[in-house]
Amino acid sequence: MSHHNTAFHQLLKPLSRHDFERLAREHHHGQKLRSASRWDQFVGMAMSQLSGRQSLRDIQSNLESQRHKLYHLGAKPIPRSTLARINEKQPAALYQALFGRLLQHCKSLPGRHKFRFKNPLYSLDASAIDLSLKLFPWAAYRPDAGNVKLSVGLNHGTDVPEFVALGDGNENDLVQGRRFVFPKGSIVVFDKGYVDYGWYKSLTDQGVFFVTRLRPNAIYRVEERRPVDRSKGLTCDQTIQLNSAHALKRGAPRLRRVGFVDRETGKHYVFLTNHFGLCAATIAALYKDRWRIEIFFKTIKQNLKIKAFVGTSRNAVLTQLWIAMITYLLVAFARHSARAGWTVQRIMRVLQLSLFDRRTLAEILNPDPGRSKKGEPQMRFAL
């Protein structure tokens, strides 16, 4: 095997260097970069995401130790002062645009959720990324706290975040969530933080189904009752009309109310949905499957650098976060070269130790001593 085909080299294969440079020209500020390029910045920051580098000095040292391998990527080590300056001054919008381009190919990846219906299934949620007010005063949303908010619509079939937005910590979750345009016929699951009767109507008009929880103080009229199988923990299946002045003013549609008792905890849940075709037990199971987005947030916070930052400006923080999300997508591509059942989290942990190994991703992620190298699958994607 040729010496330049490291795991890191193969992981970056889905990225088209030509398209990257075009986007870099579109998202450039100030004078022409001389001592380093945006590609050098990206390679250094992406490497730090996967190898767990803790500081600018750490990133520089690691890049210098791998100089001969970076050469074949068209990159070179970048001094920490230069990296800090580019992170601060050059628009993070480059990486937001790059994420969007790369995401288009993720939609073609094979994948299927565990339910029998074929509708695309998404979980919608937001997670706060805490920041110190002493270092990041621009992130203040309370006198004593600061953060940025990561909003995600996760596809359950591929575990790919198909919808991503970064917002201020003082924004309501709905601000970004309402901007996501989910495919017609899809089912979106979200918690009570996304209660908006006008949005419920908009989703229904767009042909998008949703499953959420009903607020305890909601005012409604029961229009129809259906029998339920109480042996499955179901307590009710009703058609209701939200009829408070607030709901009527915003055109709240007729909805379905499903009650369910979790036998393990004894807790009673009441779900709200605009989908009348699925059985009541499936509605309850859909909301339970929302745990996948919680696992997603846990995975990226444990395995990517999105809690400790190598820059303090807003642009530097957004740059690091968008590169972290791009890195997640690249690992999601690599997952399809891995042994069946491997999670993105497990792949990240393996790559952290094997990033510059001169082996194929198939050898690293799907070890099999009896397998012929000629039979190894290779990733072939381009933007």
ABEGO torsion letter per residue (X at the ends): XBAABBAAAAAAAABBAAAAAAAAAABBBEBBBAABBAAAAAAAAAAAAAAGBABAAAAAAAAAAAAAAAAAAGBBBBBAAAAAAAAAABBAAAAAAAAAAAAAAAAABBEBBABABABBBBBBBBBBBBBBAAABAAABABAABBBBBBBBBBBAAAGBBABBBBBBAABBAAAAAAABBBBBGBBBBBBAAABBAAAAAAAAAAGBBBBBBBBAABBBBBABBBBBBAAAGBABBBBBBBABAAAAAAGBBBBBBBBBBBAAAGBBBBBBBABAABBAAAAAAAAAAAAAAAAAAAAAAAABBAABBABABAAAAAAAAAAAAAAAAAAAAAAAABBBGBBAAAAAAAAAAAAABBBBAAAAABBBAABBAAABBBBBBBX
